[in-house]
């Protein structure tokens, strides 16, 4: 019996990407790389190129094949690995929470602009898959690995940002129209500059995260702004359990107060917030043009916002001035065609300086406004 073929990482990734393409899997090259990193225990995709001459063991090959089988069945990479990187932090992901999306980083960054108005930015780098720790200074081996990656790119291979793990950004859609109901968005996000940690001095900032889910927004705001004191609300006790674990792993648990409740019902008399932020469910119920990675794996309660996707905004916006400081700000993530309607809700409620923030694909993704005048 002939020996089984010996594989090297990049060779196997190329074959795997071709196979995933036949299964209509979005981002096939990226997914093949991320899953290979997981099997080999590598923290960054660029390390695949630095170690391109190594051989895959039989045990590693068997593990990789099983992961690829699951991905070919359209199980999201974040569900396979049980985690998702967001704002430089690794978040545990379970069936009880929405998998963090790259466009939600824009929501966090918009809030941080108000929370840390003079914050610096860190240089771009290939982000770690395992944790949010900073990278060491680049070495000669890193430079060689980067050059190998560029050489591979010249042959037409897709090497994208690991933030786009599940995002349907590569495969063409069956209908030539925007995707307002696809959480994850159609546009790849480039390597984002991450906000540096703010100075711990100064008065505390009171922050409220409505519908916290995995806690990715609340935890990220606390991690990137040490002055933040965050209340994170969710109706699901199972989601809150996941969020609490993520806060502990990010070492911000002492500054995040998790509460169970429906929107503002969890707030207490006399509380007022400088920042209120929410990524509510905004998909249209009954829509049949949602990728399997979303419809089959994310909890429905975190996805659907009624017949037009706007029901949560109709509940959040009217009550927000009751809980917002006089100079406080509200930040809302919205679907790709919903920004104008949500902005109108804010204006009718008296919000000042209502603004729309576009994502890297030019889609109006965040609606923000200052508290109405008293």
C-alpha positions in Angstrom: 0.0 0.0 0.0 1.5 3.3 -1.1 2.2 5.9 1.6 -0.2 8.8 1.9 0.9 12.0 0.3 3.0 14.3 2.5 1.6 17.9 2.6 3.1 21.2 3.3 0.9 24.0 4.7 0.6 26.3 1.7 0.1 23.4 -0.7 -2.7 22.0 1.4 -4.3 25.5 1.8 -4.4 26.0 -1.9 -6.1 22.6 -2.5 -8.5 23.3 0.4 -9.4 26.7 -0.9 -10.3 25.3 -4.3 -12.5 22.6 -2.6 -14.3 25.2 -0.5 -14.9 27.3 -3.6 -16.8 24.4 -5.1 -19.0 24.4 -2.0 -19.8 28.1 -2.5 -18.1 29.0 0.8 -17.3 32.7 1.2 -13.7 33.6 1.7 -12.3 30.1 1.0 -8.6 31.0 1.1 -9.0 32.9 4.3 -11.0 30.2 6.0 -8.4 27.5 4.9 -5.6 29.6 6.4 -7.4 30.3 9.7 -8.3 26.7 10.3 -4.8 25.6 9.4 -3.4 28.1 11.9 -5.7 26.5 14.5 -4.6 23.0 13.8 -0.9 23.9 13.8 -1.2 26.1 16.9 0.0 29.3 15.0 -1.1 32.7 16.4 -1.0 34.5 13.1 -1.7 33.6 9.5 1.7 35.1 8.4 3.4 32.4 10.4 2.1 29.9 7.8 4.4 31.5 5.2 7.4 31.7 7.6 7.1 27.9 8.1 6.1 27.0 4.6 8.6 24.1 4.4 7.3 22.1 7.4 5.3 18.9 6.8 1.8 18.2 8.1 1.7 15.2 10.4 -0.9 12.5 10.0 -2.7 13.7 13.2 -2.7 17.3 12.0 -4.1 16.3 8.6 -6.9 14.3 10.1 -7.9 17.2 12.4 -7.7 19.7 9.5 -9.9 17.5 7.3 -12.6 17.4 10.0 -12.6 21.1 10.3 -12.8 21.6 6.6 -15.7 19.1 6.4 -17.6 21.3 8.8 -16.8 24.5 7.0 -17.8 23.0 3.7 -21.2 22.3 5.3 -21.4 26.1 5.9 -20.7 26.1 9.6 -19.0 29.4 10.4 -15.4 29.5 11.3 -16.2 31.3 14.6 -18.6 28.4 15.5 -16.0 25.8 14.6 -13.3 27.4 16.7 -15.7 28.7 19.4 -14.2 32.1 19.3 -14.0 35.3 17.3 -11.5 38.1 17.3 -13.0 41.6 17.7 -11.2 44.9 18.4 -8.0 42.9 19.2 -9.7 40.7 21.8 -10.7 37.0 21.6 -14.4 36.5 22.4 -15.9 33.1 23.2 -18.8 32.4 20.8 -21.6 29.9 21.6 -25.0 29.2 20.0 -26.5 31.6 22.5 -24.9 34.7 21.1 -24.5 36.5 17.8 -21.0 36.0 16.4 -19.2 39.5 16.5 -19.2 41.2 13.1 -16.4 43.4 11.6 -18.8 46.3 11.0 -19.7 46.4 14.6 -16.1 47.5 15.2 -17.1 50.7 13.5 -19.8 51.3 16.1 -17.2 50.8 18.9 -14.7 53.1 17.2 -17.3 55.8 16.8 -18.2 55.7 20.5 -14.5 55.6 21.4 -14.0 58.8 19.4 -16.3 60.6 21.9 -14.9 58.7 24.9 -11.2 59.2 24.0 -11.2 62.4 21.9 -7.4 62.6 22.0 -6.5 58.9 21.7 -3.6 57.7 19.7 -3.7 54.8 17.3 -1.5 51.8 17.1 0.4 50.8 13.9 -1.3 48.3 11.6 -0.2 44.7 12.0 -1.3 41.2 11.3 -3.7 40.7 14.2 -3.4 37.7 16.5 -5.9 34.9 16.3 -5.6 33.7 19.9 -5.6 36.9 22.0 -5.4 40.6 22.1 -1.8 41.0 23.2 0.5 43.4 21.4 3.0 42.0 18.9 6.7 42.2 19.3 8.9 44.3 17.0 9.1 42.7 13.5 12.1 40.5 13.0 13.9 39.5 9.8 11.8 36.3 9.8 8.7 38.3 9.9 9.8 40.4 7.0 10.6 37.3 5.0 7.2 35.9 5.8 5.5 39.1 4.7 7.4 39.0 1.4 6.3 35.4 0.9 2.7 36.4 1.5 3.0 39.2 -1.1 4.6 36.8 -3.6 1.6 34.5 -3.1 -0.8 37.4 -3.6 0.8 38.1 -7.0 -0.6 34.7 -8.2 -4.1 35.8 -7.4 -4.6 34.2 -4.0 -6.8 36.0 -1.5 -5.1 36.8 1.8 -7.6 38.9 3.8 -8.1 40.1 7.3 -9.0 37.5 9.9 -11.7 39.8 11.2 -13.8 38.7 8.2 -14.0 35.0 9.2 -17.7 34.4 8.4 -18.4 37.5 6.2 -19.9 36.8 2.8 -17.5 39.1 1.1 -16.0 37.0 -1.8 -18.7 35.0 -3.4 -21.1 36.9 -5.7 -24.7 37.2 -4.5 -27.5 35.8 -6.5 -29.3 39.2 -6.6 -27.5 42.4 -7.7 -28.7 44.6 -4.8 -27.5 45.8 -1.5 -27.7 43.4 1.5 -29.4 45.3 4.2 -30.4 42.1 6.0 -27.0 40.4 6.1 -25.3 41.0 9.4 -21.6 40.9 8.5 -22.0 43.1 5.4 -20.7 42.5 1.9 -17.6 44.6 2.2 -14.2 43.3 3.4 -12.7 45.3 6.2 -9.0 46.3 5.9 -6.6 45.8 8.8 -7.9 48.4 11.2 -5.8 50.6 13.3 -6.8 49.8 16.9 -7.3 52.6 19.4 -4.6 52.7 22.0 -5.7 52.5 25.6 -6.7 55.9 27.0 -5.1 57.3 30.1 -6.8 56.0 33.3 -7.0 59.5 34.7 -10.1 61.7 34.5 -13.7 61.3 35.6 -15.5 58.0 35.0 -17.5 57.7 31.8 -20.9 56.0 32.3 -21.7 53.7 29.4 -24.8 51.6 28.6 -24.7 48.7 26.1 -28.2 47.5 25.2 -28.5 44.0 23.9 -24.9 43.0 24.8 -24.9 39.4 23.5 -21.4 38.1 23.6 -20.3 41.4 25.3 -18.1 42.4 22.4 -19.2 46.0 22.5 -19.2 46.5 26.3 -15.9 44.6 26.9 -14.2 46.4 24.0 -15.3 49.8 25.3 -14.0 49.0 28.8 -10.8 47.6 27.4 -10.0 50.6 25.2 -11.2 53.2 27.7 -10.1 52.6 31.3 -12.3 55.4 32.5 -15.4 53.6 31.2 -17.9 52.1 33.7 -20.2 50.0 31.6 -23.7 48.6 32.2 -24.4 45.7 29.8 -28.0 44.6 29.3 -29.4 41.5 27.6 -32.7 39.7 27.9 -31.0 36.3 27.6 -29.4 34.9 30.8 -27.4 32.4 28.6 -26.0 35.3 26.6 -25.1 37.1 29.8 -23.2 34.1 31.0 -21.1 34.1 27.8 -20.5 37.9 28.1 -19.4 37.6 31.7 -16.8 35.0 30.7 -15.5 37.3 27.9 -15.2 40.2 30.3 -13.3 38.1 32.8 -10.9 36.9 30.0 -10.3 40.5 28.9 -9.7 41.5 32.5 -12.4 44.2 32.6 -15.0 42.3 34.6 -14.7 44.8 37.5 -15.8 47.6 35.3 -18.7 45.9 33.5 -22.0 45.4 35.3 -24.1 42.8 33.5 -27.9 42.9 34.0 -30.8 40.8 32.6 -33.6 42.8 31.2 -35.4 44.1 28.1 -33.7 47.2 26.9 -34.1 50.0 29.5 -36.1 47.8 31.9 -32.8 46.8 33.5 -31.8 50.4 34.3 -32.3 51.8 37.7 -33.9 55.0 39.0 -31.6 57.9 39.0 -29.0 56.4 36.5 -27.8 58.5 33.7 -25.3 57.7 31.0 -22.7 59.6 29.0 -22.7 57.0 26.2 -25.5 54.6 25.1 -24.7 52.1 22.4 -26.6 49.3 20.8 -26.4 46.8 17.9 -30.0 45.6 18.0 -31.5 42.9 15.8 -32.3 44.5 12.4 -32.9 41.7 9.9 -36.3 41.6 8.2 -38.4 38.6 9.4 -39.1 36.2 6.6 -36.2 37.3 4.4 -34.9 34.2 2.5 -31.7 35.9 1.2 -29.6 35.3 4.3 -26.4 33.3 4.2 -26.5 29.8 5.9 -23.7 30.9 8.2 -26.1 33.4 9.7 -29.5 31.9 9.5 -28.5 28.5 10.7 -26.1 29.4 13.5 -26.9 32.8 15.0 -29.8 33.0 17.6 -33.0 34.4 15.9 -33.6 36.7 18.8 -30.3 38.5 18.0 -31.1 38.7 14.2 -34.7 39.7 13.4 -36.2 43.1 14.1 -39.8 42.7 12.8 -41.5 43.1 9.4 -39.1 45.9 8.4 -36.2 45.3 10.9 -36.9 48.6 12.7 -38.9 47.4 15.7 -36.0 47.6 18.2 -35.2 51.2 17.2 -38.8 52.2 17.7 -38.5 51.0 21.3 -35.0 52.2 22.0 -35.0 55.8 20.6 -38.1 57.2 22.4 -36.9 56.3 25.9 -33.2 57.1 25.4 -33.4 60.8 26.5 -34.7 59.6 29.9 -31.4 57.9 30.5 -28.9 60.1 28.6 -26.8 62.9 30.1 -27.4 66.4 28.7 -24.3 66.2 26.5 -24.5 62.4 26.1 -24.5 60.5 22.8 -26.5 57.6 21.4 -24.8 55.2 18.9 -26.8 52.6 16.9 -25.6 50.1 14.3 -28.1 49.7 11.4 -28.7 47.6 8.3 -27.5 48.8 4.9 -30.7 50.6 3.9 -31.9 51.6 7.4 -29.7 54.6 8.3 -32.0 57.3 6.9 -35.1 55.9 8.7 -33.3 55.5 12.0 -31.8 59.0 11.7 -35.3 60.3 11.2 -36.4 58.6 14.5 -33.6 60.4 16.3 -34.5 63.8 14.8 -38.2 63.5 15.6 -37.2 62.7 19.2 -35.2 65.9 19.3 -31.7 64.5 19.1 -29.0 67.0 18.1 -26.1 66.7 15.7 -27.5 63.5 14.1 -24.8 61.9 12.0 -24.4 58.9 9.8 -21.1 56.9 9.7 -20.1 54.9 6.6 -18.3 51.6 6.7 -15.3 50.8 4.5 -17.6 49.8 1.7 -19.5 53.1 1.7 -22.5 51.7 3.5 -24.1 54.0 6.2 -23.7 51.6 9.1 -23.8 53.8 12.3 -26.4 56.4 13.3 -25.3 58.7 16.2 -26.8 61.7 17.9 -26.5 64.0 20.9 -29.1 64.1 23.6 -32.1 66.5 23.0 -32.0 69.8 24.8 -33.9 69.9 28.1 
